[in-house]
């Protein structure tokens, strides 16, 4: 088989080069060589390969299902079932690891060359509506590709439920370069990859949908924010990016929505392109890296060469960002891609486009890659008509990824500490207090009994272990606060015991009590001040008069902030504190004014100050 693969590659290079030279001589674009397709079809008809894939240490593969006829694409349904497209028009279902005997759907398709049932995806609201989308070649004249939607009823499509979402352009006599991949983006739109039908000029025109990435709403209508909506017309407004030869597969990174487009080259390079709205990837005027400012060059490309170093048709494509990672942590974020002819899978660093490493080889014609809900990498081997799962089989020691945090709680309340760790399951947890195991504390979080003041300063950590080792988290410290009784409220002294009591002032203190009927000026600036006397008012060490505030409330319940200028113990009376308050200029006219002070958030009683009808600030 390997020799035949090499024959296909050598034939492709030789004839493509000859065609390219002829095209250059005549000034025309490069043309498809039909003989290559014939050899590829011969390759695909070979019996299944007997040898297993070659994988990195610690990885193994499992056969999920075989007996598939010319598979082309696969996708996981939101409920975990794996759907596989067969080129002849049958959509198969693998459920609980078993290939169901009855197809979910059987379509009449044109399966010549690279035509047939080529793509599948699921509605974002699949659990509610059961919608399944497929891409296939209509077996009627004129031949063309179509995107349709079917409704699922269990493991079968509802009879008569087909709804045509998008009819693509009529095809030429060439049966190759159809594309077919489909995915919903994070924006809720359906993205469709379409090949240029072996007519390179199709890729550069806005007059048809061939050689493009399309973007439509789930019902097939066209979003008005598409990049060519105002310059194209009709269905061509669905064009989202152009300049592609045969984008057989593409993928979205789940967390970011970043798109990678895998474009199969002609005679020079296979490409991985960043999917950008409105981008022109240059085909047929460029293939691989380009200096043309009007074209967006690939993030990564590789040449066509020997099986060990090159390839001839990029396929697959999957970002490793599963909800639950089954691979070691350094694989998370990688982009896996495959080559159909060379039978390998590689992984790419999306940050810079460098190939991190070869990953798998000796695979029988891989056409699609997907990350399963279990975090394993699944590949569809067309040459053997089978689906395989690659999983990490070695045991990974735990690594703490989120350490417990310090906790502050009130006395009598419990405290909860949590830890997060990665590693091969099952993971065991043992919480410790001050280095000593806590009996029964064997979960990823630990809640203490009700705390007491003596618990302050206790240190908690967790030891996570499995059969390969253990990891100890950082320590977290517990602080227990003791509720303080509220301080006694300061009490302003008055000449009578009532809420409308008249405040004592300095004159009252040294003379017989009498109502404060006129303002007093206590300084040369002519501003009106009142000296109040209070008990239960002591400044703490380091506190100043700024710890005390004052306010007045007039008969209209309007509040006036007052300035506190002095707070001190009265000489000879350590239980008595005087407060000098500067009245506000806004307190004009006669009437009663309620005045109170506040210390560390605690208010005093309110006292009345009787003012005569005059301006407070008047000298």
C-alpha positions in Angstrom: 0.0 0.0 0.0 2.8 2.4 0.9 4.3 1.8 -2.6 1.0 2.7 -4.2 0.8 5.8 -2.0 4.2 6.8 -3.3 3.1 6.0 -6.8 0.1 8.4 -6.4 2.4 11.1 -5.0 5.0 10.7 -7.7 2.3 10.6 -10.4 0.7 13.7 -8.9 4.0 15.6 -8.8 5.0 14.6 -12.3 1.8 15.3 -14.0 1.0 18.4 -12.0 4.4 19.8 -12.8 3.9 19.1 -16.5 0.5 20.7 -16.3 1.9 23.7 -14.5 4.6 24.1 -17.0 2.1 23.9 -19.8 -0.1 26.4 -18.1 2.7 28.8 -17.7 3.6 28.4 -21.3 0.1 29.3 -22.4 -0.6 31.8 -19.7 -3.5 29.8 -18.3 -4.1 28.6 -14.7 -3.0 25.1 -13.6 -5.5 22.3 -14.3 -6.5 19.2 -12.5 -5.0 15.9 -13.8 -7.8 13.3 -13.9 -5.4 10.4 -13.7 -4.5 11.2 -10.1 -8.1 10.8 -9.0 -8.3 7.4 -10.7 -5.2 6.3 -8.8 -6.5 7.6 -5.5 -9.8 5.7 -6.1 -7.8 2.6 -6.8 -6.0 3.1 -3.5 -9.3 3.5 -1.7 -10.6 0.2 -3.0 -7.7 -1.8 -1.4 -8.5 -4.1 1.5 -8.1 -2.8 5.1 -4.6 -2.3 6.4 -3.5 -4.9 8.9 -0.9 -3.0 10.9 -1.7 -0.7 13.8 -0.8 3.0 13.9 2.6 4.0 15.3 2.0 6.3 18.3 4.1 8.1 20.9 5.0 6.3 24.1 2.2 6.2 26.6 -0.5 6.2 23.9 -2.6 3.4 22.5 -5.4 3.0 20.0 -8.7 1.2 20.1 -10.9 0.1 17.2 -14.3 1.6 17.7 -16.1 0.4 14.6 -15.2 -1.1 11.2 -17.2 -2.3 8.1 -17.7 1.3 6.9 -18.0 1.7 3.2 -15.9 4.6 1.8 -16.3 6.9 4.8 -15.7 10.6 4.2 -16.5 12.5 7.4 -17.7 12.1 11.0 -19.1 14.2 13.9 -20.1 13.7 17.4 -23.7 14.5 18.3 -24.3 16.5 21.4 -25.6 13.3 23.1 -22.3 11.4 22.4 -23.3 9.3 19.4 -20.8 9.3 16.5 -22.3 9.9 13.1 -20.2 8.8 10.0 -20.8 9.8 6.4 -20.4 7.1 3.7 -19.7 8.4 0.3 -22.5 6.4 -1.2 -25.1 8.4 0.7 -25.6 6.4 4.0 -25.2 8.2 7.3 -24.2 5.6 9.9 -24.5 5.8 13.7 -22.0 4.5 16.2 -23.8 4.2 19.6 -22.3 3.0 22.8 -19.3 1.7 20.8 -21.5 -0.3 18.3 -22.1 0.5 14.6 -25.8 0.3 14.2 -26.9 -1.9 11.3 -29.5 0.5 10.0 -28.3 3.8 8.6 -29.7 7.0 10.2 -30.3 8.2 6.7 -29.9 6.9 3.1 -29.7 9.5 0.3 -29.6 9.1 -3.4 -26.3 10.8 -4.2 -23.9 11.1 -7.1 -20.8 9.4 -5.7 -18.5 9.6 -8.7 -14.9 10.7 -8.0 -14.9 12.8 -4.9 -18.7 13.5 -4.9 -21.2 12.0 -2.5 -22.2 12.4 1.1 -19.3 14.6 2.4 -20.2 16.5 5.5 -22.3 16.5 8.7 -22.9 18.8 11.7 -25.6 19.3 14.4 -27.8 22.2 15.3 -26.6 24.1 18.4 -30.1 23.4 19.9 -30.1 19.7 18.9 -31.6 18.5 22.2 -34.6 20.7 21.5 -35.1 20.3 17.7 -33.1 17.2 16.7 -31.7 19.0 13.6 -28.9 17.2 11.6 -27.3 19.0 8.7 -25.6 17.2 5.8 -23.7 18.1 2.6 -24.1 15.9 -0.4 -24.0 15.8 -4.2 -27.5 15.7 -5.7 -28.0 12.7 -8.0 -30.1 14.7 -10.6 -29.4 17.0 -13.5 -27.8 19.4 -13.2 -25.4 17.9 -10.7 -24.6 20.2 -7.8 -23.9 20.0 -4.1 -26.5 20.8 -1.5 -26.8 21.5 2.3 -29.9 20.0 3.8 -31.4 19.6 7.2 -33.1 16.5 8.6 -34.9 15.9 11.9 -33.8 13.1 14.1 -36.2 10.6 15.8 -33.9 8.4 17.9 -31.4 6.7 15.6 -33.3 7.5 12.4 -34.2 10.6 10.4 -37.9 11.5 10.3 -39.2 10.5 6.8 -39.9 13.5 4.7 -38.1 15.9 7.1 -35.5 17.2 4.6 -35.3 20.9 4.4 -33.0 22.4 1.8 -30.8 25.0 3.4 -28.5 25.9 0.5 -28.2 24.9 -3.1 -24.7 25.3 -4.5 -23.6 26.1 -8.0 -23.9 23.5 -10.8 -20.8 21.4 -11.2 -18.7 20.9 -14.3 -17.8 17.5 -15.6 -14.9 17.3 -13.1 -15.9 15.2 -10.1 -13.2 16.5 -7.7 -12.7 19.4 -5.3 -16.1 19.5 -3.6 -15.1 20.4 0.0 -18.0 19.4 2.3 -17.0 20.2 5.9 -19.6 22.1 8.0 -19.5 23.5 11.5 -21.5 26.0 13.6 -19.5 28.9 14.9 -19.6 30.5 18.3 -21.7 33.2 16.6 -24.5 30.6 15.9 -23.9 30.8 12.1 -23.4 27.7 9.9 -20.0 27.7 8.1 -19.6 25.6 4.9 -16.4 24.7 3.0 -16.8 24.4 -0.8 -14.1 23.4 -3.3 -13.6 25.1 -6.6 -14.7 22.0 -8.7 -11.3 21.7 -10.4 -11.8 25.2 -12.0 -9.2 27.4 -10.3 -10.8 30.7 -11.5 -13.9 29.9 -9.5 -11.9 30.6 -6.3 -11.4 34.3 -7.2 -14.9 35.4 -8.3 -17.9 36.6 -6.3 -20.2 35.3 -9.0 -20.4 31.7 -7.5 -19.9 29.9 -4.3 -17.1 27.6 -5.4 -13.7 27.7 -3.8 -15.1 29.5 -0.7 -16.0 29.4 2.9 -19.7 30.3 3.3 -21.6 31.6 6.3 -25.4 31.4 6.6 -28.0 31.4 9.3 -29.3 28.0 10.5 -32.3 28.3 8.2 -30.2 29.2 5.2 -30.9 32.9 5.1 -27.8 35.1 4.7 -26.5 37.3 7.6 -26.4 41.0 6.6 -23.0 41.3 8.3 -21.2 38.9 5.9 -18.2 40.6 4.4 -19.4 40.6 0.8 -23.1 41.1 1.5 -23.2 44.5 -0.2 -20.9 43.6 -3.1 -22.2 40.2 -4.1 -25.8 39.3 -5.0 -28.2 36.5 -4.3 -26.8 33.4 -2.7 -23.3 34.7 -3.3 -23.8 37.1 -0.4 -23.1 34.0 1.7 -19.4 34.1 0.8 -17.3 34.7 3.9 -13.8 34.0 2.5 -12.4 33.1 -0.9 -9.3 32.0 -2.8 -9.4 28.3 -1.7 -8.7 25.2 -3.8 -10.3 22.3 -1.9 -10.9 23.1 1.8 -11.9 19.6 2.6 -11.9 20.1 6.3 -11.8 22.9 8.8 -12.2 23.3 12.6 -13.1 25.8 15.3 -11.3 26.1 18.6 -14.1 25.7 21.1 -12.9 28.3 23.7 -11.9 31.1 21.3 -13.8 30.5 18.1 -10.6 30.6 16.1 -11.0 28.8 12.7 -8.3 26.8 10.9 -9.0 25.9 7.3 -7.2 22.9 5.7 -6.7 23.6 2.0 -5.5 20.7 -0.2 -2.8 22.0 -2.6 -2.1 21.1 -6.2 1.6 20.5 -6.7 3.5 22.4 -4.1 2.0 22.9 -0.6 -0.7 21.8 1.7 -2.0 24.7 3.8 -3.5 25.4 7.3 -5.0 28.9 7.1 -6.4 31.2 9.8 -10.1 31.7 9.0 -10.7 35.4 8.7 -13.8 37.1 7.5 -13.3 38.6 4.0 -9.9 36.9 3.5 -8.5 36.0 0.1 -6.2 33.0 0.4 -4.8 33.5 -3.1 -5.6 30.3 -5.1 -4.9 29.9 -8.0 -2.4 32.8 -8.0 -0.5 31.6 -4.9 -0.1 28.3 -3.2 1.7 28.1 0.2 3.6 31.2 1.4 3.0 34.4 -0.6 4.4 37.9 -0.8 1.2 39.2 -2.4 -0.2 41.7 0.0 -3.8 41.1 -1.3 -3.6 37.4 -0.2 -3.5 36.0 3.3 -0.7 33.4 3.5 -1.1 30.2 5.5 -0.3 29.9 9.2 1.4 26.6 8.4 2.3 24.7 5.2 4.2 21.6 4.2 5.4 20.4 0.9 4.7 17.3 -1.1 7.5 14.8 -0.7 8.3 11.3 0.4 5.9 9.6 2.8 8.2 10.2 5.7 8.5 13.9 5.3 5.8 15.3 3.2 2.3 14.6 2.0 -0.2 15.2 -0.8 -3.6 15.9 0.8 -4.2 17.5 4.2 -7.3 16.2 6.0 -8.7 16.0 9.4 -8.2 19.0 11.7 -9.1 19.2 15.4 -8.2 21.5 18.3 -7.4 19.6 21.5 -9.5 21.6 23.9 -11.9 19.1 25.4 -14.1 19.7 28.4 -12.2 16.9 30.1 -8.6 16.3 29.0 -7.5 12.7 28.6 -4.1 13.6 27.2 -1.2 15.1 29.2 -1.6 18.8 29.9 1.1 19.8 27.3 -1.2 18.6 24.6 -4.0 20.9 25.5 -4.5 23.7 22.9 -2.7 21.7 20.2 -4.1 21.4 16.7 -4.1 17.9 15.2 -4.1 17.4 11.4 -3.6 14.5 9.1 -2.4 13.7 5.6 -4.5 11.3 3.5 -1.7 10.0 1.3 1.1 9.8 3.8 -1.0 8.3 6.6 0.2 10.4 9.4 -1.2 12.7 12.1 0.8 15.7 13.4 0.1 18.4 16.0 0.6 22.1 15.6 1.2 24.9 18.0 -1.5 27.4 17.1 0.5 30.3 18.6 3.2 30.3 16.0 2.4 27.7 13.3 5.3 25.5 14.1 4.8 21.7 14.1 5.3 20.6 17.6 5.9 17.0 16.7 4.8 14.1 14.5 2.1 12.2 16.5 1.0 9.1 14.6 1.9 7.3 11.4 1.0 4.2 9.5 -2.6 5.1 9.3 -4.7 3.9 6.4 -5.8 7.0 4.6 -7.1 9.3 7.4 -9.9 11.6 6.2 -11.2 13.1 9.4 -10.2 13.8 13.0 -12.4 14.6 16.0 -12.0 15.1 19.7 -14.5 12.9 21.6 -16.4 13.8 24.7 -14.1 11.5 26.6 -11.1 13.7 25.6 -9.6 11.1 23.2 -8.6 11.7 19.6 -10.7 9.8 17.1 -9.7 9.3 13.4 -11.6 8.0 10.5 -9.5 5.7 8.3 -11.0 5.5 4.9 -8.5 2.9 3.7 -9.7 0.4 6.4 -13.3 1.6 6.6 -12.9 2.1 10.4 -13.0 4.5 13.3 -10.2 4.4 15.8 -9.7 6.1 19.1 -6.3 7.3 20.3 -6.0 7.6 24.1 -3.3 8.1 26.6 -2.8 4.8 28.4 0.1 5.7 30.8 -0.7 6.9 34.3 -0.1 10.6 34.9 0.9 11.7 38.4 -1.3 14.4 39.9 -0.5 18.0 39.4 -2.3 20.7 41.5 -3.8 23.3 39.2 -5.7 25.4 41.7 -4.5 25.7 45.3 -6.7 26.3 48.4 -7.1 30.0 49.3 -6.8 31.6 52.7 -10.1 31.9 54.5 -11.4 34.5 57.0 -14.6 33.6 58.9 -16.4 34.8 62.0 -16.2 32.8 65.1 -18.7 30.0 65.1 -18.8 29.8 61.3 -17.2 26.9 59.3 -14.5 27.5 56.7 -14.2 25.6 53.3 -11.0 24.9 51.5 -10.9 23.5 47.9 -8.2 22.1 45.6 -8.2 21.2 41.9 -5.8 18.7 40.4 -5.2 16.9 37.1 -3.8 13.4 36.6 -5.0 10.0 35.7 -8.1 9.0 37.6 -8.9 7.9 40.2 -7.4 10.7 42.3 -7.4 10.4 46.1 -7.5 13.4 48.4 -6.2 13.8 52.0 -6.6 17.1 53.8 -4.2 18.0 56.5 -4.2 20.6 59.3 -0.8 21.8 60.4 0.7 18.8 58.6 -1.5 16.2 60.3 -4.1 14.2 58.4 -7.7 15.1 59.1 -9.8 11.9 59.5 -12.5 11.6 56.8 -11.3 14.6 54.9 -10.9 12.8 51.6 -12.7 14.9 48.9 -11.5 17.8 46.7 -12.9 20.2 49.3 -13.0 20.3 53.0 -15.3 22.2 55.4 -14.2 22.7 59.0 -16.4 22.3 62.0 -17.7 25.6 63.5 -14.6 27.6 64.3 -13.4 29.1 67.5 -11.0 31.9 68.2 -8.1 29.4 68.8 -8.4 28.2 65.2 -6.8 31.4 64.0 -3.5 30.6 62.3 -4.3 27.0 61.5 -2.8 25.9 58.1 -4.6 23.6 55.7 -3.3 21.7 52.7 -4.3 18.7 50.6 -2.2 15.8 49.3 -3.6 14.5 46.0 -2.4 11.0 44.9 -2.8 8.2 42.4 -0.9 5.1 41.4 1.9 7.2 39.8 2.6 9.6 42.7 1.3 12.5 44.7 1.2 16.2 44.8 0.8 18.5 47.8 -1.0 21.8 47.5 0.2 25.1 49.0 -0.9 25.8 52.5 -3.9 28.1 53.2 -4.3 29.9 56.5 -7.4 30.2 58.5 -8.3 33.5 60.3 -11.2 33.6 62.8 -12.6 36.9 63.7 -14.2 37.5 67.1 -17.3 39.7 67.0 -16.8 42.8 69.1 -19.8 44.1 71.1 -21.0 47.5 69.7 -19.4 50.4 71.6 -21.5 52.4 74.0 -23.1 55.2 72.1 -21.7 58.6 73.1 -24.2 60.7 75.1 -24.5 64.4 74.7 -25.4 66.2 78.0 -28.5 68.3 78.0 -30.3 70.5 80.5 -33.4 68.3 80.5 -34.0 64.6 79.8 -36.0 64.7 76.5 -35.5 64.3 72.8 -35.9 68.1 72.5 -33.3 68.7 75.2 -31.3 71.9 74.9 -27.5 71.3 74.5 -25.2 72.4 77.3 -22.7 74.9 76.2 -19.6 76.3 77.9 -21.6 79.1 79.5 -24.1 76.6 80.8 -21.3 74.5 82.3 -19.8 77.3 84.3 -23.0 79.2 85.1 -26.6 78.4 86.0 -28.2 76.5 83.1 -30.2 78.5 80.6 -31.4 77.9 77.0 -28.9 78.7 74.3 -30.8 81.5 72.6 -28.0 83.1 70.8 -25.0 81.8 68.9 -21.6 82.1 70.4 -18.3 83.0 68.7 -15.4 81.0 70.1 -12.7 82.4 67.9 -11.6 85.5 66.2 -12.7 84.4 62.7 -16.2 85.3 63.5 -17.5 81.8 62.7 -20.1 80.3 65.0 -19.1 77.4 67.1 -20.7 75.4 69.8 -18.9 73.4 72.5 -20.8 70.2 73.4 -20.1 67.9 76.4 -20.4 64.2 76.1 -19.9 61.0 78.1 -19.0 57.6 76.6 -16.7 59.3 74.1 -13.1 58.4 74.2 -10.6 58.6 71.3 -8.6 55.4 70.8 -4.8 55.6 70.7 -3.7 57.2 67.4 -7.2 58.7 66.7 -7.8 62.4 66.1 -10.8 64.6 66.0 -11.4 63.3 62.4 -12.8 60.1 64.1 -15.8 62.2 65.2 -18.3 63.7 62.8 -21.3 65.9 63.4 -24.4 66.9 61.5 -27.4 69.2 62.0 -31.0 68.5 60.9 -33.3 71.5 60.4 -37.1 71.5 60.7 -37.4 70.5 57.1 -35.3 67.4 57.8 -32.5 68.7 55.7 -29.1 67.4 56.9 -26.1 69.7 57.2 -22.6 68.3 57.7 -20.8 70.2 60.4 -17.1 70.6 61.1 -15.6 69.0 64.2 -12.6 71.1 65.3 -11.6 69.6 68.6 -12.3 66.6 70.7 -10.6 66.3 74.1 -11.1 65.2 77.7 -12.2 68.1 79.9 -9.4 69.0 82.4 -10.0 67.4 85.7 -12.9 65.2 84.5 -11.5 62.2 82.7 -15.1 60.9 82.1 -16.1 64.0 80.3 -15.2 64.9 76.7 -15.9 68.2 75.0 -16.4 68.6 71.3 -16.1 71.9 69.4 -18.4 72.0 66.4 -18.4 74.7 63.8 -21.9 75.4 62.5 -22.7 75.7 58.9 -23.4 79.0 57.2 -26.4 77.5 55.7 -28.1 77.3 59.1 -29.8 80.7 58.8 -32.9 82.0 60.5 -34.5 81.0 63.7 -36.0 77.8 65.0 -34.7 74.6 66.5 -31.9 72.6 64.9 -31.2 69.0 65.9 -27.5 68.2 66.3 -25.8 64.8 66.8 -22.3 63.4 66.6 -21.1 60.0 65.4 -18.0 58.1 66.5 -16.7 55.1 64.6 -20.1 54.7 63.0 -22.1 54.9 66.2 -24.5 57.9 66.6 -25.1 59.9 69.7 -28.5 61.1 70.9 -29.8 64.2 69.2 -30.0 67.5 71.0 -31.7 70.7 70.1 -30.1 74.1 69.6 -32.4 77.1 69.7 -31.4 79.7 67.2 -32.7 83.2 66.9 -33.5 84.7 63.5 -30.0 85.8 62.5 -27.2 84.7 60.1 -25.0 82.2 61.8 -21.8 83.4 60.2 -22.5 87.0 61.2 -20.0 88.5 63.7 
